[in-house]
Amino acid sequence: MLLTITTTHQPATDLGFLLHKHPEKAQRFELSAGTAHVFYPRAGEAECTAALLVEIDPIALVRKRNGQPDGLTQYVNDRPYAAGSQLAVALRAVYSTAMTGRCQQRPELAESAIPLRIRVPALSASGGLDLTRRLFEPLGWQVSGTPAPLDPEFPDWGESRYLDLTLTGKLRLADALRQLYVLLPALDGGKHYWVSQDEADKLLRAGENWLAGHPERELITSRYLVHRKPYIGYALSRLAEIDGPNTAEVEDPLAEPRVTEAPEQPQPLAVQRQGSVLAALRAAGARRVLDLGCGGGALLRVLMAEPSFTEIVGLDVSTRALDAAERRLKLDRLPEHARDRIRLRQSALTYADPSLAGYDAAVLMEVIEHLEPERLPALEHAVFAVAHPRTVVVTTPNSEYNVRFDGLPSGTFRHHDHRFEWTRAQFRDWAAGVADRHGYQVRYLPVGVDDPEVGPPTQLAVFEVNA
Ligand code: SAH
């Protein structure tokens, strides 16, 4: 299968910088189901074309699936030739940096809309040219496509589902790649991989800036997620919120939501978590709030946007995290009255600090799992006995949910710095003990899709001081 990207922006060879692939080199990338090649059939000042050629190995595909052979169709099918979800996988593997829109050599060009022509000579399009238009035209593309006949020798048999597609438009290259990443599988309709929350999050990240406003967003979401209802519901409800202020924070649209994720880099699930924490704080009527283990300040920013919080303190042991928070919040540029509302402090949460007493609420968002279990009693003492706010909100991963993350080997944690991840029972056990020892009531809430079998991806507990 083949996809070519052409620009006439001059000098056209700058396309090589945007794609992070040198026009004079032919490169090869191994994929789990085959090999991708990138090369430039044309690289002139006036026009430059980058080609992505993907060779799928149908045998490897079958082996990967580990299934029982079900006859010849398993091996003889359109997968090696027709551009669909496998091409999207290749796009992501080969052009992941380009998709983020980062480009050190040509930062302004990466931000600019440039003339683009994208050709996919054999696109698997269930829904045909009509649906292809409905998906691409609202994004500013001109769509032209020729359906391939089922068999050129028998014109009466009519048309196949395959199109020779050309898209022409003036767009940011990163946007174009992200649109293809989502729309190729949506058109294909036969996504080859297991759909999980992870896939829903990938969709949201790749769809950032364009999917929420797309007139066909429900159809795209539903097809991309292969009609899996809980994930569609999750994605659509996130899309409904996504025009809000948080979307600009998603820095790397395609970063894996696990293991390599810096906790400061909010992902859609992280954004949802912030929303749940905020709701709990509002419900408690909190005004003076501690964000304990505030990291890069994602929650602080949300809290800053709510005038009802009159005093906000972010505390973290890591100076690096606090520097990041300071930059994110642009503290140096705040007017004085706003500056007075927020303070950042470096301290360890295992340190009993009487100056933390007297606050309405404290948040420990995705923090406890970063401490060695034997340090938890010290944290418990510092937070629940010494600081003793009226309300404490704690979130932590639900380890039962990990089986739903594609590619997270069983027994591994979501983040390399996690010291433990608890099941729902383990978390409740700890929380009930804490509440009991320090005079709190505790209730539990799910964050993210509450999977009937394994529960939600994040678990949240709200502690309230006994009346
Ligand atoms: N609450 C933030 C960050 C979570 S990552 C968010 O949800 O985005 C966990 C944070 O806890 C890190 O920033 C880490 O530096 C901090 N942390 C870990 N152990 C700590 C300790 N003992 N005292 C204070 N902060 C700690």
Boltz pocket constraint, residues with backbone or C-beta under 6 A from the ligand:
constraints:
  - pocket:
      binder: B
      contacts: [[A, 263], [A, 264], [A, 292], [A, 293], [A, 294], [A, 295], [A, 296], [A, 297], [A, 298], [A, 299], [A, 315], [A, 316], [A, 317], [A, 318], [A, 321], [A, 347], [A, 348], [A, 349], [A, 350], [A, 364], [A, 365], [A, 366], [A, 367], [A, 370], [A, 371]]
      max_distance: 6.0
